[in-house]
């Protein structure tokens, strides 16, 4: 009897080992220092929350500490399996806060089920913490920095673009205007116009895409000057070259980098097909997902399409198309990208649609393993209890 009881206890331990492990999550940075936050002002800091498990995790975010009332973050985020997601945390100190350094903590938590023998279930909780130190001041600081300025090549008769990325390194809202001055290869000014109303919050960046017509420009080399006038600061300028090509002379090329879609779904579940695409050409071009979905033995079920995006040279974007299968079966999605007037093949995807629950199937697997272990241990105990029979010759 003692051996049988020992075997049962060992089986119970084995059942726990067979249960899925708790979700492994992380948060980065583990600590951060935010300086020069104006009292009554605003600051933003980004954290990276990671999930090393193969399946998506619902992660709860909590705030603790003396300065927790000044900090805001999403309550819950969903992080896909084996990936990470950026989370923006906002600091807004009270207008009557005293100068000094304050502390708060960002806590990420997740719970995962552990299925035991017999169908019972336990919950395993995992949490990680990042500490935040916030320096509150009562002095305004203004600083606007241009991180990048470019003018991609254009085609005569098509819109030309200028891209500007500006960051507010100060601690108050920064307003500014941009004047674009375009000159030809001989130094003659051919365009001069101002865009106003731009603004960027403290600690944040903004991306500007300013467009102008090229109908009156001949093919050739041009130079674009951006005169930037920040409110309360001296104006400054940046200059770059821009080439205008004759119609049909410039190349429009793109490359499919990655295609994603779930392998198994249920009827009525929305399927998301994602294509990562790069504009490897020399001009802005529009891109969209096109394709068709067929069901084995039944043929065409749905025509795929997505929103159209204008993509800059060298830019990468995710293009998404959706469909909803109504019945079980093996579906094939043929996916392409319509880009610059031509179709670029992205590939074929197989999506299996059935009504089975993945949780139920995994629990059944654990139960079968436990039953097999029980049979092995029972055989071991019975073998020990049976008397040994000696046969004399």
Secondary structure as UniProt FT lines:
FT   HELIX           2..18
FT   STRAND          25..28
FT   STRAND          31..38
FT   TURN            39..40
FT   STRAND          43..51
FT   STRAND          57..64
FT   TURN            66..67
FT   HELIX           68..70
FT   STRAND          71..72
FT   STRAND          76..79
FT   TURN            81..82
FT   STRAND          83..91
FT   TURN            95..96
FT   STRAND          100..115
FT   HELIX           117..119
FT   STRAND          121..137
FT   STRAND          144..150
FT   STRAND          154..155
FT   TURN            156..157
FT   STRAND          160..168
FT   STRAND          174..184
FT   TURN            185..186
FT   STRAND          189..200
FT   TURN            202..203
FT   STRAND          205..212
FT   TURN            215..216
FT   STRAND          220..230
FT   TURN            231..232
FT   STRAND          236..245
FT   TURN            247..249
FT   STRAND          254..260
FT   STRAND          264..265
FT   TURN            267..268
FT   STRAND          270..279
FT   STRAND          285..295
FT   TURN            296..298
FT   STRAND          299..305
FT   STRAND          309..311
FT   TURN            313..314
FT   STRAND          316..324
FT   STRAND          329..339
FT   TURN            340..341
FT   STRAND          342..353
FT   HELIX           358..385
//
